[in-house]
Amino acid sequence: MDLTTERLVVRDWSEDDAEAALAIYGTTDVTRWLTPAMDRVTDAAAMRSVLQAWQQAQPNLVPPRGRWAVQRKEDGAVVGGLGIHLLPPFEEDLEVSWQLHPDAWGEGYASEAARALIAWAFTQDTDELFAVARPANERAIATAKRLGMVWVGETEKYYGLRLQVYRIRHTDVV
């Protein structure tokens, strides 16, 4: 799946993206907010292994689940990642997530890429998506609101963490 927006391409990850991905997932400013909690990736070899695992899993995931790179059209730079995953503990609800390199924060890339991914997800027999954020993650909460997601409440149901939950339904974007 490749999605294109005005400024971005959402595409599958490649092993060639290891350095760019490390600049995202190797940054404490990014990993401290991730759910589930993910340790900071410490080197390019480890990041390459993570990307390989993501690539191997991708063909076996039922759409719209998966992980994708967010690439800027202007210069081809990978500025972030997106994902759609089943939320624990019951694995019934789908979570949409976004992670951007701190240098790309404040440019509207997360909203632009996630909006395209959400629109695509709703063509894949999906009725609703959730986003979860740690209460202090003001950037993620603001992005969820910009995407038109509605606050559902706060819970410790997912990942054993106290999280704010937002939801968007297919009917919200039609």
ROTOR-553145 format. One line per 4 residues: number of its first residue (from 1); for each residue x, y, z of N, C-alpha, C. Coordinates in nm, 2 decimals, padded with zeros to 4 digits. Layout:
residues N
NUM = X,Y,Z,X,Y,Z,X,Y,Z; ...
***
This chain:
residues 174
1 = 00.08,-00.12,00.00,00.00,00.00,00.00,00.09,00.12,00.00; 00.07,00.21,-00.10,00.13,00.34,-00.10,00.02,00.45,-00.10; 00.02,00.54,-00.01,-00.07,00.65,00.00,00.01,00.78,-00.03; -00.05,00.87,-00.10,00.01,00.99,-00.13,-00.08,01.11,-00.09
5 = -00.02,01.20,-00.02,-00.08,01.33,00.01,-00.02,01.44,-00.06; -00.05,01.56,-00.03,00.01,01.68,-00.09,00.16,01.68,-00.07; 00.21,01.65,00.05,00.35,01.66,00.08,00.42,01.53,00.11; 00.34,01.42,00.13,00.39,01.30,00.18,00.36,01.17,00.11
9 = 00.44,01.07,00.12,00.41,00.93,00.08,00.41,00.84,00.20; 00.31,00.76,00.21,00.30,00.66,00.32,00.32,00.53,00.25; 00.43,00.46,00.29,00.47,00.34,00.21,00.53,00.24,00.31; 00.55,00.12,00.26,00.60,00.01,00.34,00.75,00.05,00.38
13 = 00.79,00.00,00.50,00.92,00.02,00.54,01.02,-00.07,00.46; 01.14,-00.02,00.45,01.25,-00.10,00.38,01.37,-00.10,00.47; 01.45,-00.21,00.46,01.57,-00.21,00.54,01.66,-00.09,00.51; 01.65,-00.03,00.39,01.73,00.09,00.36,01.69,00.21,00.44
17 = 01.58,00.20,00.51,01.53,00.30,00.60,01.59,00.30,00.74; 01.68,00.21,00.77,01.73,00.18,00.90,01.78,00.31,00.97; 01.86,00.39,00.90,01.92,00.51,00.96,01.81,00.61,00.99; 01.72,00.63,00.90,01.61,00.73,00.92,01.52,00.68,01.03
21 = 01.49,00.55,01.03,01.41,00.49,01.14,01.47,00.51,01.28; 01.61,00.48,01.28,01.68,00.50,01.40,01.67,00.64,01.46; 01.67,00.74,01.36,01.66,00.88,01.41,01.53,00.91,01.47; 01.43,00.82,01.44,01.30,00.83,01.50,01.29,00.75,01.63
25 = 01.30,00.62,01.61,01.28,00.52,01.72,01.40,00.51,01.81; 01.51,00.58,01.78,01.63,00.58,01.87,01.63,00.71,01.95; 01.52,00.79,01.94,01.52,00.91,02.01,01.42,00.90,02.13; 01.48,00.93,02.25,01.40,00.93,02.37,01.28,01.02,02.37
29 = 01.29,01.13,02.30,01.17,01.22,02.29,01.05,01.15,02.22; 01.08,01.05,02.14,00.97,00.97,02.07,00.94,00.85,02.15; 01.03,00.77,02.19,01.00,00.64,02.25,00.94,00.65,02.39; 00.96,00.76,02.46,00.90,00.77,02.59,00.75,00.78,02.59
33 = 00.69,00.81,02.47,00.55,00.83,02.45,00.48,00.71,02.39; 00.56,00.61,02.34,00.50,00.50,02.27,00.42,00.41,02.36; 00.31,00.35,02.30,00.23,00.25,02.36,00.22,00.14,02.26; 00.25,00.01,02.29,00.31,-00.02,02.42,00.45,00.04,02.43
37 = 00.49,00.04,02.56,00.63,00.10,02.58,00.73,00.02,02.50; 00.81,00.10,02.43,00.92,00.04,02.35,01.05,00.10,02.39; 01.15,00.02,02.41,01.28,00.07,02.44,01.33,00.15,02.32; 01.41,00.25,02.35,01.48,00.32,02.24,01.57,00.22,02.17
41 = 01.56,00.22,02.04,01.65,00.14,01.96,01.79,00.21,01.96; 01.89,00.13,01.99,02.02,00.19,02.02,02.12,00.20,01.90; 02.10,00.12,01.79,02.19,00.13,01.68,02.13,00.08,01.55; 02.20,00.11,01.44,02.14,00.08,01.31,02.11,-00.07,01.29
45 = 02.20,-00.15,01.34,02.18,-00.30,01.33,02.05,-00.34,01.40; 02.03,-00.29,01.52,01.91,-00.33,01.59,01.78,-00.27,01.52; 01.80,-00.15,01.46,01.68,-00.09,01.39,01.66,-00.17,01.26; 01.76,-00.22,01.20,01.74,-00.30,01.08,01.67,-00.43,01.11
49 = 01.70,-00.49,01.23,01.63,-00.61,01.28,01.48,-00.58,01.30; 01.45,-00.47,01.36,01.31,-00.43,01.39,01.24,-00.41,01.25; 01.30,-00.34,01.16,01.24,-00.32,01.03,01.22,-00.46,00.96; 01.31,-00.55,00.97,01.29,-00.68,00.91,01.17,-00.75,00.97
53 = 01.16,-00.74,01.10,01.05,-00.81,01.17,00.91,-00.74,01.12; 00.91,-00.61,01.11,00.79,-00.54,01.06,00.76,-00.59,00.92; 00.86,-00.59,00.83,00.84,-00.63,00.69,00.79,-00.78,00.68; 00.85,-00.87,00.76,00.80,-01.01,00.76,00.66,-01.02,00.81
57 = 00.62,-00.94,00.90,00.49,-00.95,00.96,00.38,-00.90,00.87; 00.42,-00.79,00.79,00.32,-00.71,00.71,00.23,-00.80,00.62; 00.28,-00.89,00.54,00.20,-00.97,00.45,00.10,-01.06,00.52; 00.12,-01.09,00.65,00.03,-01.18,00.72,-00.07,-01.10,00.80
61 = -00.07,-00.97,00.80,-00.17,-00.89,00.88,-00.29,-00.86,00.79; -00.41,-00.87,00.85,-00.53,-00.84,00.78,-00.54,-00.69,00.77; -00.56,-00.64,00.65,-00.58,-00.50,00.64,-00.70,-00.45,00.72; -00.69,-00.34,00.78,-00.59,-00.23,00.76,-00.47,-00.23,00.85
65 = -00.44,-00.35,00.92,-00.33,-00.35,01.01,-00.20,-00.34,00.94; -00.10,-00.28,01.01,00.04,-00.28,00.95,00.12,-00.16,01.01; 00.24,-00.15,00.95,00.33,-00.04,00.99,00.38,00.02,00.86; 00.39,00.15,00.85,00.44,00.22,00.73,00.53,00.33,00.76
69 = 00.62,00.36,00.67,00.70,00.48,00.68,00.63,00.60,00.62; 00.66,00.72,00.67,00.61,00.84,00.62,00.73,00.92,00.56; 00.72,00.94,00.43,00.83,01.00,00.35,00.79,01.13,00.30; 00.87,01.23,00.31,00.84,01.36,00.26,00.87,01.36,00.11
73 = 00.78,01.41,00.03,00.80,01.41,-00.12,00.91,01.50,-00.16; 00.92,01.62,-00.10,01.01,01.72,-00.14,01.16,01.68,-00.15; 01.20,01.60,-00.05,01.34,01.56,-00.05,01.36,01.40,-00.03; 01.25,01.33,-00.02,01.26,01.18,00.00,01.29,01.14,00.14
77 = 01.30,01.23,00.23,01.34,01.20,00.37,01.23,01.13,00.44; 01.26,01.02,00.51,01.17,00.95,00.60,01.16,01.03,00.73; 01.04,01.09,00.76,01.02,01.18,00.87,00.94,01.11,00.98; 00.88,00.99,00.96,00.80,00.93,01.06,00.75,00.79,01.02
81 = 00.67,00.74,01.11,00.61,00.61,01.09,00.46,00.61,01.14; 00.38,00.53,01.08,00.24,00.51,01.11,00.21,00.36,01.14; 00.11,00.34,01.22,00.07,00.20,01.24,-00.07,00.19,01.27; -00.13,00.07,01.24,-00.26,00.03,01.28,-00.25,-00.11,01.34
85 = -00.28,-00.12,01.47,-00.26,-00.25,01.55,-00.39,-00.28,01.62; -00.40,-00.41,01.66,-00.51,-00.45,01.75,-00.47,-00.41,01.90; -00.56,-00.35,01.97,-00.53,-00.31,02.11,-00.55,-00.43,02.20; -00.46,-00.45,02.30,-00.49,-00.55,02.40,-00.59,-00.50,02.50
89 = -00.65,-00.58,02.58,-00.62,-00.72,02.60,-00.71,-00.81,02.51; -00.81,-00.75,02.45,-00.91,-00.84,02.38,-00.88,-00.84,02.23; -00.80,-00.76,02.18,-00.76,-00.75,02.04,-00.88,-00.74,01.95; -00.97,-00.65,01.99,-01.09,-00.63,01.91,-01.09,-00.49,01.85
93 = -01.03,-00.39,01.92,-01.02,-00.25,01.88,-00.89,-00.22,01.80; -00.90,-00.15,01.70,-00.79,-00.11,01.62,-00.74,00.03,01.66; -00.61,00.03,01.69,-00.54,00.16,01.72,-00.46,00.21,01.60; -00.48,00.34,01.58,-00.40,00.41,01.48,-00.29,00.49,01.56
97 = -00.17,00.48,01.51,-00.06,00.55,01.58,00.03,00.62,01.48; 00.10,00.72,01.53,00.19,00.80,01.45,00.31,00.83,01.53; 00.43,00.83,01.47,00.55,00.87,01.54,00.63,00.95,01.43; 00.68,01.07,01.48,00.76,01.16,01.39,00.89,01.19,01.45
101 = 00.99,01.21,01.37,01.12,01.26,01.41,01.09,01.40,01.47; 01.15,01.43,01.59,01.13,01.56,01.65,01.16,01.68,01.56; 01.25,01.67,01.46,01.27,01.78,01.37,01.15,01.80,01.28; 01.06,01.70,01.27,00.94,01.72,01.18,00.82,01.76,01.26
105 = 00.83,01.77,01.39,00.72,01.81,01.47,00.67,01.96,01.43; 00.54,01.98,01.44,00.49,02.11,01.42,00.47,02.15,01.27; 00.49,02.05,01.18,00.48,02.08,01.04,00.34,02.03,00.99; 00.27,01.96,01.07,00.14,01.91,01.02,00.15,01.77,00.95
109 = 00.27,01.71,00.96,00.29,01.58,00.89,00.21,01.47,00.95; 00.21,01.47,01.09,00.13,01.36,01.15,-00.01,01.36,01.11; -00.08,01.48,01.12,-00.22,01.49,01.08,-00.24,01.45,00.93; -00.15,01.50,00.85,-00.17,01.48,00.70,-00.16,01.33,00.67
113 = -00.05,01.27,00.72,-00.03,01.12,00.70,-00.14,01.04,00.76; -00.17,01.06,00.89,-00.27,00.98,00.96,-00.41,01.00,00.90; -00.44,01.12,00.85,-00.57,01.14,00.79,-00.58,01.05,00.66; -00.48,01.04,00.58,-00.48,00.96,00.46,-00.49,00.81,00.50
117 = -00.42,00.77,00.61,-00.42,00.63,00.65,-00.56,00.60,00.70; -00.62,00.68,00.78,-00.75,00.66,00.83,-00.85,00.65,00.72; -00.85,00.74,00.62,-00.94,00.73,00.50,-00.92,00.59,00.43; -00.80,00.55,00.41,-00.77,00.42,00.35,-00.83,00.31,00.44
121 = -00.80,00.31,00.57,-00.85,00.21,00.66,-01.00,00.19,00.65; -01.07,00.30,00.63,-01.22,00.29,00.62,-01.27,00.23,00.49; -01.18,00.21,00.40,-01.21,00.14,00.27,-01.18,-00.01,00.29; -01.13,-00.05,00.41,-01.09,-00.19,00.43,-01.18,-00.26,00.53
125 = -01.31,-00.23,00.53,-01.41,-00.29,00.61,-01.39,-00.26,00.76; -01.35,-00.14,00.79,-01.32,-00.10,00.93,-01.42,00.01,00.96; -01.49,00.00,01.08,-01.59,00.10,01.11,-01.54,00.21,01.21; -01.43,00.17,01.29,-01.38,00.27,01.38,-01.24,00.24,01.41
129 = -01.17,00.35,01.45,-01.03,00.34,01.49,-01.01,00.42,01.62; -00.92,00.37,01.70,-00.89,00.44,01.83,-00.74,00.49,01.83; -00.72,00.60,01.91,-00.58,00.64,01.94,-00.57,00.65,02.09; -00.46,00.61,02.14,-00.44,00.61,02.28,-00.31,00.70,02.31
133 = -00.32,00.78,02.41,-00.20,00.87,02.44,-00.19,00.88,02.59; -00.06,00.89,02.63,-00.04,00.92,02.77,-00.09,01.06,02.80; -00.15,01.08,02.92,-00.21,01.21,02.95,-00.12,01.33,02.93; 00.01,01.32,02.95,00.10,01.43,02.93,00.14,01.45,02.79
137 = 00.11,01.36,02.70,00.15,01.37,02.56,00.06,01.46,02.48; 00.08,01.59,02.51,-00.01,01.70,02.45,00.00,01.70,02.30; 00.11,01.66,02.24,00.12,01.66,02.09,00.03,01.56,02.03; 00.03,01.44,02.09,-00.05,01.33,02.04,-00.20,01.36,02.06
141 = -00.23,01.41,02.17,-00.37,01.45,02.20,-00.42,01.55,02.10; -00.34,01.65,02.08,-00.37,01.76,01.98,-00.39,01.71,01.84; -00.30,01.61,01.80,-00.32,01.55,01.67,-00.44,01.47,01.66; -00.48,01.39,01.76,-00.60,01.31,01.76,-00.72,01.41,01.74
145 = -00.72,01.52,01.81,-00.83,01.62,01.80,-00.83,01.68,01.66; -00.72,01.71,01.60,-00.71,01.77,01.46,-00.77,01.67,01.36; -00.75,01.54,01.39,-00.80,01.43,01.30,-00.95,01.41,01.31; -01.01,01.48,01.41,-01.16,01.47,01.43,-01.19,01.36,01.52
149 = -01.09,01.31,01.59,-01.12,01.20,01.69,-01.19,01.26,01.81; -01.27,01.18,01.87,-01.35,01.22,01.98,-01.30,01.15,02.11; -01.29,01.23,02.22,-01.24,01.18,02.34,-01.34,01.08,02.40; -01.30,00.96,02.43,-01.38,00.85,02.48,-01.37,00.85,02.64
153 = -01.25,00.87,02.69,-01.23,00.87,02.83,-01.08,00.83,02.86; -01.06,00.80,02.99,-00.93,00.76,03.03,-00.94,00.62,03.09; -00.84,00.53,03.06,-00.85,00.39,03.10,-00.71,00.34,03.13; -00.70,00.23,03.20,-00.58,00.15,03.22,-00.59,00.02,03.15
157 = -00.70,00.00,03.07,-00.73,-00.12,03.00,-00.62,-00.16,02.90; -00.56,-00.07,02.83,-00.47,-00.10,02.73,-00.32,-00.08,02.78; -00.24,-00.19,02.76,-00.10,-00.19,02.78,-00.07,-00.17,02.93; -00.17,-00.17,03.02,-00.14,-00.15,03.16,-00.10,-00.01,03.20
161 = -00.13,00.09,03.11,-00.09,00.23,03.13,-00.22,00.31,03.14; -00.21,00.42,03.22,-00.32,00.52,03.22,-00.31,00.60,03.09; -00.41,00.58,03.01,-00.41,00.65,02.88,-00.54,00.72,02.85; -00.53,00.82,02.77,-00.64,00.89,02.71,-00.68,00.82,02.58
165 = -00.81,00.80,02.56,-00.86,00.72,02.45,-00.94,00.82,02.36; -00.91,00.81,02.23,-00.99,00.89,02.13,-01.03,00.79,02.02; -01.15,00.83,01.96,-01.21,00.74,01.86,-01.25,00.82,01.74; -01.24,00.76,01.62,-01.30,00.81,01.50,-01.38,00.70,01.43
169 = -01.49,00.73,01.39,-01.58,00.63,01.32,-01.59,00.67,01.17; -01.61,00.57,01.09,-01.63,00.59,00.95,-01.73,00.70,00.92; -01.84,00.70,00.99,-01.94,00.81,00.97,-01.89,00.95,01.01; -01.78,00.96,01.08,-01.73,01.09,01.12,-01.65,01.15,01.00
173 = -01.61,01.07,00.91,-01.53,01.13,00.80,-01.60,01.12,00.66; -01.72,01.07,00.66,-01.79,01.06,00.53,-01.85,01.19,00.50
***
